[in-house]
């Protein structure tokens, strides 16, 4: 997956990403292994733009 690329919900699920219910964050947060992916909805709410990937350990600190 590449930063600033757009993905559909189906593409995220096919990549094995699992949505994480995060509060106080406007982003959609997805987990996969040791990585945490942050997405924002595009204007038409049809796809998600990936804007950050961090290590799972960093996210849960």
N, C-alpha and C positions, 0 to 999 in steps of 0.2 A: 504494500500500500504506500502511496506517495502523499506527502503533505500538499495541501491546496488542490487536491483532486476531489471530485464529487463521486459519491457512491449511493446506490439505492439501498433500502433496508434489506432487500433480497440479497444483494451483493455482500453486505455486512454479515448476514447470517451464513452465507455459503463460505465465507472466510473463517468461520468458527468463532466469530465475535459474539460475546454475550453482554447484553445491556446491564449496566450496574445502576441501581437507583440511587443517584447522588443528590443530596439536598444542598441548597445554597449555591448551586452551580447552574448557570443557564445552559451549559453545554450538555450534549448527550455523551455519556461516558460508557465505553465498551471495554471489556476485558478479554484478553486472549493470552493464556500462558503467563509470562512474566511481564507483559506489556499492557499499558493502559492507553486507550485511544480516545481523544477528545474531538467531537464533531459538533458542528453547528448546522442547523437547518438552513437551507437556502430560502430565497424569497417566496417561492411557490410551494414550499413545504413538501417537495417531492423527493429531494435527495439531501444527503449530508456531506458537508465539506470537512475533510480531515485537516485540523490545524495544529495538532500536537500529539506526540507520542512520548510517554515517560515510562520509567521502570515502575512496576507494581509496588515495589518496596518504597519508592519515593512518594507515591501517591498516598499510601496509607500511613505515612508518618504524620 
